[in-house]
Amino acid sequence: MANIKSAKKRILVAEKKAARNKAIKSKVKTCIKKVEAAVEAQDKETANTELLNTISEITKAANKGIYHKNNAARKISRLTKAVNSIA
């Protein structure tokens, strides 16, 4: 553990940010799984509604700096392509 007051504060702030980032990443992963499950089940309606929700969550995460914008765009693109592949 650090001895200097500012170093102690940095540790606490870093832990808080890491917990926030982890929670948001977990939420995005859960949303992605829901979309993939709907695609697997060939349920177009559910897949579309989950896709909209997931795109929103991914965009929010990217705007907060948790995901790089290109990473977010790639995730959205792959999910959209999967949903559009449902006959």
Buried (B, 14 or more C-beta within 10 A) or exposed (E): EEEEEEEEEEEEEEEEEEEEBEEBEEBBEEBBEBBBEBBEEEBBEBBBBBBEEBBEBBBBBBEEEBBEEEEBBEBBEEBBEBBEEBE
